[in-house]
Amino acid sequence: MSDIPDWSKQRSWGVRLDWGLAGARALGPGSAAVIVVDVLSFTTSVSVAVDAGTRVLPYPWRDDTAAEFAAAQRAELAVGRSAVSARQPWSLSPAALRSAPAPQRLVLPSPNGSAISAAVEGVPVLAACLRNARAVAGWIAEQGWGTAQYPIAIIAAGEHWPGQDLMRPAVEDWLGAAAVVSALAALGVGPLSPEASAAKASYEGIADIGALVTGCASGLELAANGFGADVAVATELEASKAVPVLIDGAFADAS
């Protein structure tokens, strides 16, 4: 984007990190790939669904257009967490997805990770979380990406403040992004931008990632609304070897 200042693009680094849709628009162009991280819960749900063989179609809005889109794509539609039923057992809840029948194709609306994934154009998009950070990093390394010549952009999705169109930096997404950076660095991928280096240091300095995510604002929000099981799924560190890559509009395993 022409209105993004050059100093913000982390140009000299192979592994770059930023926040939200604006960060994806700043770092995406010119990157070899964009890795979206939305731990609670879009990319965690993608990992669970892809593990089960489902192709996941990201969609930014949960409104009437989502149903129309799902019908046009011959896909099932995930509903709000509290709206699941025997007819529509799929939602953004990774725990609910795990217990529901696995459809061939599923539209998964989300205003954060899904919206970012759908907005990125022209480069591969991957969905990473705490369940598959190492697998995603390994796949990136196999492509020869993450260098100054072929940089990657890691985007921590963040949340929205209730009732406001303002992004809330979410510590779980920072840690999910940091887990990918740490795994990449262990494979010798880089150089890391200062932002990515700071994330790596924070991740590697935390003794109990699961406890931190459970106790953070987003974890407490889900628990207060009766969805604490989603946090438990999200903190299954490195439980998945699937690498969800957006192919023809749907996330599928590329590993």
N, C-alpha and C positions, 0 to 999 in steps of 0.2 A: 504494500500500500504506500502511495506517495506521501501520505501525511504521517507516516511512522518515521521518527528521526533515526538517522543511521546509527547514532551511538547506542541505541537501544537494542540493536539486532544481534549483538554478541558475535559479530562476523568472524573474528579470528579464531574461534574455538570450534572443536568438533562435536562436543556434547553441550547443548544449551538448555536452559530451563527458564520457564516463565509461567505466568498465571492466566487462566481464563481465555475467553474468546479473543480479547485484545492481544494477549500474548501469542496465541496461535496465529493471528493475522500478522503479527510483527515477525515471528520467527519462521513460520511455515514456508513462505516463498523462498526458494533457493535451498531448502533443506532436502536431504535425501529421503527423509521420512519424518512424520510427526507421531509422537507417542502420547496418547491422551490418558490421564490418570484421574479417575473419579471413584475413590475407594468406597464411599458410602453414598450411592451404591452402584452407579451405572457400569463401570468397567469390571467390578466384582461380579455383577450379574451377567455381564457378557462372558466372563471366564467360565462361570458355572454352566451357562447355556451351551457354549461352544464345547465344553467338556462332554456334554450329553449329545453332541452332534447337531445342534440347532444352529441355523444361520440367523444372525441377529441384525435387523435393519434399524439403524438409529433414526430417531425422529424428534425434532425439537419441542413439539407442543403436544400436550395431552388435552385435545379438544375434539370437536366433530371432524376436523380434517384428518386426525390420526386414524379414525375408523375408515374413512374414505381411502386413505393411503394404504392401509393394511389390505383392504378389499382389492384394490388395484394391483397390489403386489402378491396377491394370493397367500397372505400370511396371517397368522393369528395376531391378536393385539393384546399387549400387556396393559392392564388397567392400574388404577391407583391401589396402593397397598391395602386399603380398607374396603376396596370394591371387588375383591376376588370372590369368585363363586364357582360352583361346579361346572358351569358353562365356560367361564373365563378364569381359570386358576392361575394365570400368569400375571406377574406384576414386576415392579422394580425391585422387589424383595428377593435377594439371592436364596434365602431359605425357602421361600415359596416356590421359586423356580426349581429348586432341587427336588421338592416333593411332588411337583406337577408332572404330567406326561410331557415328554419332550417333542414339541412340534418341529416340522422341517424348517419353517421360517417363522420368525417372531419379530414384530415391530415393537421396539422398546423406547417409548417416549421418555425424555429427560431434559430439563432445561439447562443442565450443566454439561456433563460429559457427552451426552448424545448430541446436543446442539453444537458443541465444538467439533465433534467428529463429522457431522453432516456439513459443516461450513468449510472444512478444509478441502481445497481443490488442487489437483495437479500432482500430488505426491501421495505415497502410501501412508495410510493411517493405521496405527496399531492401538489396541486397548490393553493397558497394563494396570496391575494392581498388586497388592501384597501377596496374592496367591500365585502370580506368574512372573514376577519381576525378573527372576534369573532366566527363565525360558525366553522372555522377550529380549533380554540383553544378549543371550547366546545367538539368537536368530539375527539380531542387528550386526553382531560381530561377524557372523558367517557371510553377510552381504558385503562386508568390507566398509561399512558405514560408521559414522561417528568420528571421522577424521576432519581436519580443516578443509579438505577438498570435498568431502561428502558428509557434511554435518547433519546431525539429527536435532530435532526440537522436542523436548519433553515438556508437556503442558499439564500442570496441576490445575484441575478444573475449578476448584473452589465451590462454594455454595452461594445462595442468595439470602440476604437478610429478609426475614418474614415481612411481606407486604411492601418490599422496596425493590427497586431495580438496581440494587447495588451488590457487587460481589463481596462475599465474606471469605477471606483466606481461611482455608480449612486445613488444620494440622495433619489430618489423615491423608489428604492428597499430597501435601508436602512430603510426608514420609513415604508414600507410595512412589512418588517421583524419585525421591532420594534412594529408595531401594533399587530402582533401575540404574541410577547413576553408580551406586556402589558396585553392582554386579558388572556393569560395563567396565569400570575402572579395574576390577579384579581380572578382567580378560585383556587388559592392556589397551582398551579403547580410549581415545582422547585426541587432543587435549580437552580438559574440562574447563568450562567457563567459570568465573568466580562464583556465579550463582549456583552452578552445579556442584562446585567444590564445597560450598557452604552446606548444601543439602547432604552431600555425602558424609561430611563430618558430623552433622547432627544425627543422621541415621545410625552411623557406626558407633556413636557415643551413647545410645539409648539401650539399656539392658533389657527392658521388657516392652517391646513394641505393642504387643497385644493389650497390656494394661493401659498404656498411654492412649491408644485408639478407643478403648472402652470408656475411658474417663474423660475424653475430650468432648467439646460441645456437641459435635454431630453424633457421637456415640451416646451421649446422655439423652439427646433428642429422640433417637430411635428407641432407646430403652423406655423412655417416658411414654411413648406412644404404643408400647407393646411389641416392638420389633427388635428386641435385644438379640434374637437369634441371627439377625442379619449382620450384626457386629461380629458375632462368633465366626460366621462364615468368612467375613472379610479379613479376619486375622488368622486364617489358616496359612501361615507363611510358607510360600513356595510349594503349595499343595498341587498346583497344576503345571503340566508341561505344555499345555496348549498355547499357541501364539495367535491370538485373534487379529487378523488383518482385514481391512475393509476392501472387499473384492466385489465389483459390480453392485455396490450399494449395500452389501451385507458383510458383517464380520464372520469369517470362517477361519478354521485352524490352518495355518501355513507351516506348521512345524513338521 
